[in-house]
Amino acid sequence: MSARRGGLFVGRQTPDSGAGTLREALELFPAPVEFIGRAASGELRSRMQRAAYLVLPSLRHGAEPQALVMAFAEGLPVIASRLPSLEELVDPGRNGLFFEPGSARELARRLAWAEAFPEKMRQMGECAQADYQARFVAHWNWQRLYGERRRQARLHP
């Protein structure tokens, strides 16, 4: 497997997405970050497997961590805005890094760090994948899913 390189931004480039903050940060510290809008699940997964980190610069407090969960599943650490919805999943220094929402300067510092320490980012990716397994996979199994479907069928005949 080839070495992971650069970052990945996934989502629409709206004011709330933080794409503007990311572009400003890239002017301060040029880093290879690929911007992806809509992509099929398989294509997105493939790009996540090649990237070294996911950038989540969202300015919205209700930011949905769907891309973060998918990144963790692929062993990809995140560089994310410190938002309540993301603080529940990101453990700074273990599976990702935080910066203050809207701070291009702080985001540029995190990007510089990620590019300077690829081995540490790889290790964070391993922790991210382990967290995904523990939080999202370990709780589900076929018996539980089947039991939930049976319970729903009894409640809503």
C-alpha positions in Angstrom: 0.0 0.0 0.0 1.4 3.4 -0.9 1.9 6.2 1.7 -1.1 8.4 2.3 -0.6 12.0 1.2 -2.3 15.3 1.7 -5.7 16.3 3.0 -9.2 15.9 1.9 -12.2 18.3 2.3 -15.6 16.7 1.7 -18.8 18.6 1.2 -20.4 21.6 -0.4 -18.4 24.8 -0.4 -20.9 27.0 1.5 -20.1 29.7 4.0 -21.1 27.4 6.9 -18.9 24.6 5.6 -15.7 26.5 6.5 -14.3 26.0 3.0 -13.4 29.7 3.0 -11.4 29.3 6.2 -9.6 26.3 4.7 -8.7 28.3 1.5 -7.3 31.1 3.7 -5.3 28.6 5.7 -3.9 27.2 2.5 -2.7 30.6 1.5 -0.8 30.8 4.8 0.5 27.2 4.5 0.2 25.6 1.1 -0.7 22.0 1.6 -2.0 19.4 -0.8 -5.7 19.4 0.1 -8.2 18.0 -2.4 -11.7 19.5 -2.3 -14.5 17.0 -3.1 -18.2 17.9 -3.5 -20.5 15.1 -4.1 -19.0 11.7 -4.8 -20.2 8.1 -4.9 -19.5 6.2 -1.7 -17.0 4.0 -3.4 -15.1 6.9 -4.9 -15.1 8.8 -1.6 -13.8 5.7 0.2 -11.0 5.3 -2.3 -9.9 8.9 -1.9 -10.1 8.6 1.9 -7.8 5.6 1.7 -5.2 7.7 -0.2 -5.4 10.8 1.9 -3.4 11.4 5.2 -6.1 13.4 6.9 -9.7 14.8 6.6 -10.2 18.5 7.1 -13.5 19.5 8.8 -13.5 23.3 9.0 -17.2 23.6 9.6 -18.6 26.8 11.3 -22.0 25.3 12.1 -22.5 24.0 15.6 -24.9 21.3 14.3 -22.2 19.9 12.0 -23.1 16.4 11.1 -20.1 14.1 11.6 -21.0 11.7 8.8 -17.8 12.4 6.9 -15.8 12.1 10.1 -17.4 8.6 10.9 -16.6 7.5 7.3 -13.0 8.8 7.7 -12.5 6.9 10.9 -13.8 3.8 9.2 -11.1 4.2 6.6 -8.3 4.9 9.2 -8.2 8.6 8.4 -7.6 11.1 11.3 -9.3 14.5 11.2 -8.3 18.1 11.6 -11.6 19.6 12.8 -13.2 22.8 14.1 -13.7 22.5 17.8 -17.5 22.2 17.8 -19.7 20.3 20.3 -20.9 17.8 17.8 -17.3 16.9 16.9 -15.8 17.0 20.4 -17.8 13.9 21.2 -15.8 11.9 18.6 -12.4 13.6 18.3 -9.8 13.0 21.0 -7.1 15.6 20.2 -3.7 14.0 19.7 -5.2 10.5 19.6 -7.4 10.4 16.5 -7.3 14.0 15.2 -6.5 17.6 15.9 -8.7 20.6 16.7 -8.6 24.3 15.8 -10.9 27.2 16.7 -13.8 27.5 14.2 -13.0 30.2 11.6 -9.3 30.6 12.6 -7.4 30.2 9.3 -4.1 30.9 11.1 -4.7 28.0 13.6 -5.9 25.7 10.9 -2.7 26.5 8.9 -0.6 25.5 12.0 -2.5 22.2 12.2 -2.0 21.5 8.5 1.7 22.3 8.8 2.0 19.9 11.8 0.2 17.2 9.9 2.5 17.6 6.9 5.6 17.6 9.2 4.7 14.5 11.2 3.1 12.0 8.7 4.0 9.0 11.0 2.1 10.5 13.9 -0.9 11.2 11.6 -0.7 7.5 10.5 -0.8 6.4 14.1 -3.8 8.7 14.7 -5.5 7.1 11.8 -5.0 3.7 13.4 -6.6 5.0 16.6 -9.4 6.6 14.6 -10.1 3.2 13.0 -10.0 1.4 16.4 -12.4 4.1 17.7 -14.8 3.4 14.8 -14.7 -0.3 15.5 -15.4 0.2 19.2 -18.1 2.9 18.9 -20.0 2.0 15.7 -19.3 -1.7 14.8 -19.0 -3.4 18.2 -22.5 -2.3 19.2 -24.2 -3.9 16.2 -24.5 -7.5 15.3 -27.0 -9.6 13.4 -28.8 -10.8 16.5 -29.3 -7.2 17.8 -30.4 -6.0 14.4 -32.8 -8.9 13.9 -34.1 -8.4 17.5 -34.7 -4.7 16.8 -36.6 -5.6 13.6 -38.8 -8.1 15.4 -39.5 -5.6 18.2 -40.5 -3.0 15.6 -42.7 -5.5 13.8 -44.5 -6.3 17.1 -45.1 -2.6 17.9 -46.3 -1.7 14.3 -48.1 -4.8 12.9 
